[in-house]
Amino acid sequence: MKILLFGKGGQVGWELQRSLAPLGEIVALDREDAAPLSGDLTDLHGLAEVVRRVQPDVIVNAAAHTAVDRAESEPALAEVINAAAPGVLGREAAALGTWLVHYSTDYVFDGSGTRPWQEDDPTGPLNTYGRTKLAGEQQVRASGCRHLILRTSWVYASRGHNFARTMLRLAAEREELNVIDDQHGAPTGADLLADVTAHALATAMRQPELAGTYHCVAAGETTWHGYATHVIESARTAGLPIRVAHEAILAVPSSAFPTAARRPHNSRLATARLRQAFGLTLPDWKTGVDRWLTEILGH
């Protein structure tokens, strides 16, 4: 089996190179790769040509415009990468009869209420990133290809920048931290997302009726404040030089940090459909975060 992976250098793409390797040959691309095999999602014609040249059995799109605030000032670019490019991949996959795995986000919802979002709940994105990711989903479905769309949230990894790394750095520098406490979700490791992808893909290729949209996040829920506190206190216990006192990690509302893009308050995603369809148990978010901390702290 040949797998064509876009976004190899991202947090999820890096882990996918590991998790998908047992399934077959991987052709992994990024936007920096030179033609004729370039992973530049802004070149829609070139993107179609890459798929035709590689002739994959599976396309996995882990590339996206994920700079949420910047997307507000460059909506056309976000539209090309997050919506038009997945449409191209979907149509090429349909023409070849191949599978497409595509990743989406909790930001397709409006963040209202407290109930975890189901896959079929009405969408209502609050910002450009969410709107373009929703449009990408719609284009994949409209293409008629066999697909898995996995919505996730609050992704972190050992590679790259993320919220937890930022909190550790600030906790070592500052005597007081203000952290948002009115946005709710589940920190989800890129390694977990990649492992679930490999399992779901292998299963769906045997059972094509499982094609569709699923939510994939770690179990449990927290806020950014709860997440930060867990990371900082775990690092303190591990002996890292943490300057901020426990009681000086202050909970504040979203309004304390005005941003260009509105954020949803409720990013909870229900995962029953994924777990039942593929026979999966999703670990609690703290399990993944603790493992990540052990890895980056070298213990």
C-alpha positions as CSV (number, residue, x, y, z in Angstrom):
1,M,0.0,0.0,0.0
2,K,1.2,3.5,-0.8
3,I,0.3,6.4,1.5
4,L,0.7,10.1,0.4
5,L,1.1,12.3,3.4
6,F,0.9,16.1,3.4
7,G,2.2,18.2,6.3
8,K,5.1,15.9,7.3
9,G,6.8,18.6,9.3
10,G,3.8,19.5,11.6
11,Q,3.1,18.1,15.0
12,V,0.6,15.5,13.7
13,G,2.4,14.9,10.4
14,W,5.6,14.0,12.2
15,E,3.8,11.4,14.4
16,L,1.9,10.0,11.4
17,Q,5.2,9.1,9.7
18,R,5.7,6.7,12.6
19,S,2.2,5.4,13.1
20,L,1.4,4.8,9.4
21,A,4.8,3.1,8.6
22,P,3.5,-0.4,9.4
23,L,0.7,0.0,6.9
24,G,2.8,0.6,3.8
25,E,5.2,2.9,1.9
26,I,4.9,6.5,2.9
27,V,5.5,9.4,0.5
28,A,5.7,12.3,3.0
29,L,5.7,15.9,1.7
30,D,5.8,19.4,3.0
31,R,5.5,22.8,1.4
32,E,9.3,23.2,1.4
33,D,9.7,20.2,-0.9
34,A,10.5,21.0,-4.5
35,A,8.4,20.1,-7.5
36,P,7.5,17.7,-8.9
37,L,6.7,16.3,-5.5
38,S,5.9,19.4,-3.5
39,G,3.5,19.5,-0.5
40,D,2.6,23.2,-1.1
41,L,-1.2,23.4,-0.6
42,T,-1.4,26.9,-2.1
43,D,-0.5,25.4,-5.5
44,L,-3.8,23.7,-6.3
45,H,-2.8,22.6,-9.8
46,G,0.5,21.3,-8.5
47,L,-1.3,19.5,-5.7
48,A,-3.5,17.6,-8.2
49,E,-0.4,16.7,-10.3
50,V,1.3,15.3,-7.2
51,V,-1.6,12.9,-6.5
52,R,-1.7,11.8,-10.1
53,R,2.1,11.2,-10.2
54,V,2.2,9.2,-6.9
55,Q,-1.0,7.2,-7.5
56,P,-1.5,6.5,-3.8
57,D,-3.9,4.1,-2.1
58,V,-4.4,6.6,0.7
59,I,-4.0,10.3,1.0
60,V,-3.5,11.8,4.5
61,N,-3.8,15.5,4.8
62,A,-2.2,16.8,8.0
63,A,-1.4,20.2,6.6
64,A,-3.4,23.3,7.4
65,H,-3.4,27.0,8.0
66,T,-3.5,26.8,11.8
67,A,-2.5,30.4,12.9
68,V,-5.9,31.2,14.2
69,D,-5.4,35.0,14.8
70,R,-3.4,35.5,11.6
71,A,-6.1,33.9,9.5
72,E,-8.3,36.9,10.3
73,S,-5.9,39.2,8.4
74,E,-5.3,36.6,5.6
75,P,-8.6,34.9,4.9
76,A,-7.9,34.2,1.3
77,L,-4.8,32.2,2.1
78,A,-6.6,30.3,4.8
79,E,-9.4,29.6,2.4
80,V,-7.0,28.1,-0.2
81,I,-5.1,25.9,2.3
82,N,-8.0,24.9,4.5
83,A,-10.9,24.6,2.0
84,A,-9.8,24.6,-1.6
85,A,-6.9,22.2,-1.2
86,P,-8.8,19.6,0.7
87,G,-11.4,19.8,-2.1
88,V,-8.7,19.1,-4.7
89,L,-7.5,16.2,-2.7
90,G,-11.0,14.8,-2.3
91,R,-11.7,15.1,-6.1
92,E,-8.4,13.4,-7.0
93,A,-9.0,10.7,-4.4
94,A,-12.5,10.1,-5.9
95,A,-11.0,9.8,-9.4
96,L,-8.4,7.3,-8.2
97,G,-10.8,5.4,-5.9
98,T,-8.4,6.0,-3.0
99,W,-9.1,7.0,0.7
100,L,-8.6,10.5,2.1
101,V,-7.9,11.1,5.7
102,H,-8.4,14.8,6.7
103,Y,-8.2,16.6,10.0
104,S,-10.6,19.2,11.3
105,T,-11.3,21.1,14.5
106,D,-13.7,21.9,17.3
107,Y,-13.7,25.4,15.9
108,V,-16.4,24.4,13.4
109,F,-18.8,24.8,16.3
110,D,-19.9,28.0,18.0
111,G,-18.7,27.0,21.5
112,S,-22.0,27.5,23.2
113,G,-23.4,25.4,26.0
114,T,-21.6,22.8,28.1
115,R,-22.5,19.6,26.4
116,P,-19.8,17.8,24.3
117,W,-20.4,18.4,20.6
118,Q,-21.7,15.4,18.6
119,E,-20.6,14.9,15.0
120,D,-24.0,15.8,13.6
121,D,-24.6,18.9,15.7
122,P,-25.2,22.2,13.8
123,T,-22.0,24.0,13.1
124,G,-21.4,27.7,13.6
125,P,-17.7,28.8,13.5
126,L,-16.8,32.0,15.2
127,N,-13.7,32.9,13.2
128,T,-12.0,32.6,9.8
129,Y,-10.0,29.5,10.8
130,G,-13.2,27.7,11.8
131,R,-15.1,28.8,8.7
132,T,-12.4,27.7,6.3
133,K,-11.9,24.3,8.1
134,L,-15.7,23.7,7.9
135,A,-15.6,24.6,4.2
136,G,-12.7,22.0,3.8
137,E,-14.9,19.3,5.4
138,Q,-17.7,20.2,3.1
139,Q,-15.5,20.0,0.0
140,V,-14.2,16.6,1.0
141,R,-17.7,15.2,1.5
142,A,-18.9,16.8,-1.7
143,S,-16.1,15.2,-3.7
144,G,-17.6,11.7,-3.1
145,C,-14.3,10.1,-2.1
146,R,-14.1,7.5,0.6
147,H,-12.9,9.5,3.6
148,L,-12.3,9.8,7.3
149,I,-12.6,13.3,8.7
150,L,-11.2,13.5,12.3
151,R,-12.1,16.6,14.3
152,T,-9.7,17.2,17.2
153,S,-8.7,20.0,19.6
154,W,-5.9,21.4,21.8
155,V,-3.2,19.4,20.1
156,Y,0.3,19.2,21.6
157,A,3.5,17.3,20.8
158,S,7.1,16.9,21.7
159,R,8.0,18.8,18.6
160,G,7.2,22.4,17.9
161,H,5.6,25.2,20.0
162,N,2.5,24.6,22.1
163,F,0.7,25.9,25.1
164,A,2.3,23.6,27.6
165,R,5.8,24.6,26.6
166,T,4.9,28.2,26.8
167,M,3.5,27.7,30.3
168,L,6.7,26.0,31.5
169,R,8.8,28.8,30.2
170,L,6.7,31.5,31.8
171,A,6.4,29.6,35.1
172,A,10.2,29.7,35.3
173,E,10.4,33.4,34.5
174,R,7.4,35.0,36.3
175,E,6.1,35.3,39.8
176,E,2.5,35.4,38.6
177,L,0.6,33.9,35.7
178,N,-2.9,34.7,34.4
179,V,-4.5,31.8,32.5
180,I,-7.9,31.6,30.9
181,D,-10.4,29.5,32.8
182,D,-13.6,29.8,30.8
183,Q,-12.7,27.7,27.7
184,H,-13.2,24.0,28.2
185,G,-11.6,21.1,26.2
186,A,-9.3,18.1,26.2
187,P,-5.5,18.5,25.5
188,T,-4.8,15.8,22.9
189,G,-1.4,14.4,22.0
190,A,-0.4,14.3,18.3
191,D,0.9,10.8,19.1
192,L,-2.6,9.7,20.2
193,L,-4.2,11.3,17.1
194,A,-1.7,9.6,14.8
195,D,-2.2,6.2,16.5
196,V,-5.9,6.4,16.3
197,T,-5.6,7.4,12.6
198,A,-3.6,4.3,11.7
199,H,-6.0,2.0,13.5
200,A,-9.1,3.7,12.1
201,L,-7.7,3.7,8.6
202,A,-6.7,0.1,8.6
203,T,-10.2,-0.8,9.9
204,A,-12.1,1.4,7.5
205,M,-10.2,0.0,4.5
206,R,-11.6,-3.4,5.5
207,Q,-15.1,-2.0,6.3
208,P,-15.7,0.9,3.9
209,E,-19.1,1.6,5.6
210,L,-17.2,3.2,8.4
211,A,-16.2,6.2,6.2
212,G,-17.4,9.5,7.7
213,T,-16.7,12.2,10.3
214,Y,-15.5,11.4,13.8
215,H,-14.4,13.3,16.9
216,C,-11.0,12.3,18.2
217,V,-9.8,13.8,21.5
218,A,-8.4,12.5,24.8
219,A,-10.9,11.6,27.5
220,G,-11.9,14.0,30.2
221,E,-11.9,17.8,30.1
222,T,-10.2,20.8,31.7
223,T,-9.7,24.5,31.1
224,W,-6.5,26.2,30.0
225,H,-6.0,27.2,33.6
226,G,-6.4,23.5,34.7
227,Y,-4.1,22.4,32.0
228,A,-1.4,25.0,32.9
229,T,-1.6,24.2,36.6
230,H,-1.2,20.4,36.0
231,V,1.8,21.0,33.7
232,I,3.5,23.5,36.1
233,E,2.9,21.4,39.3
234,S,4.1,18.3,37.6
235,A,7.3,20.1,36.5
236,R,7.8,21.4,40.0
237,T,7.5,17.9,41.4
238,A,10.0,16.7,38.9
239,G,12.5,19.3,40.2
240,L,12.4,21.9,37.5
241,P,13.1,25.5,38.6
242,I,9.6,26.9,38.8
243,R,9.4,30.5,40.0
244,V,5.6,31.0,40.1
245,A,3.9,29.9,43.3
246,H,0.9,27.6,43.0
247,E,-1.5,30.2,44.3
248,A,-0.1,32.8,41.8
249,I,-1.4,30.8,38.8
250,L,-4.5,32.9,38.5
251,A,-7.7,32.0,36.7
252,V,-9.0,34.8,34.4
253,P,-11.8,35.1,31.8
254,S,-11.1,35.1,28.0
255,S,-11.8,38.9,28.0
256,A,-8.5,39.4,29.8
257,F,-6.7,38.4,26.6
258,P,-8.4,40.1,23.6
259,T,-7.5,38.3,20.4
260,A,-8.2,39.0,16.7
261,A,-10.1,35.7,16.4
262,R,-13.0,34.8,18.8
263,R,-12.4,31.5,20.6
264,P,-15.1,29.0,21.5
265,H,-15.8,28.6,25.2
266,N,-17.0,25.0,24.8
267,S,-14.5,22.8,22.9
268,R,-15.7,19.5,24.4
269,L,-16.1,16.8,21.7
270,A,-18.1,13.6,22.2
271,T,-16.1,10.6,21.0
272,A,-18.6,7.7,21.4
273,R,-19.0,7.3,17.7
274,L,-15.3,6.9,17.2
275,R,-14.8,4.5,20.1
276,Q,-17.8,2.3,19.1
277,A,-17.0,2.2,15.4
278,F,-13.3,1.3,15.9
279,G,-13.3,-0.5,19.2
280,L,-11.1,2.1,20.9
281,T,-10.5,3.3,24.4
282,L,-9.2,6.9,24.6
283,P,-6.9,7.7,27.6
284,D,-7.5,10.6,29.9
285,W,-5.9,13.8,28.9
286,K,-3.6,13.8,31.9
287,T,-2.1,10.4,30.9
288,G,-0.9,11.9,27.6
289,V,0.3,15.1,29.1
290,D,2.2,13.3,31.9
291,R,3.9,11.1,29.3
292,W,4.8,14.2,27.2
293,L,6.3,15.8,30.3
294,T,8.4,12.8,31.1
295,E,9.7,12.8,27.6
296,I,10.6,16.5,27.4
297,L,12.0,16.6,31.0
298,G,14.3,13.7,30.3
299,H,13.1,11.5,33.2
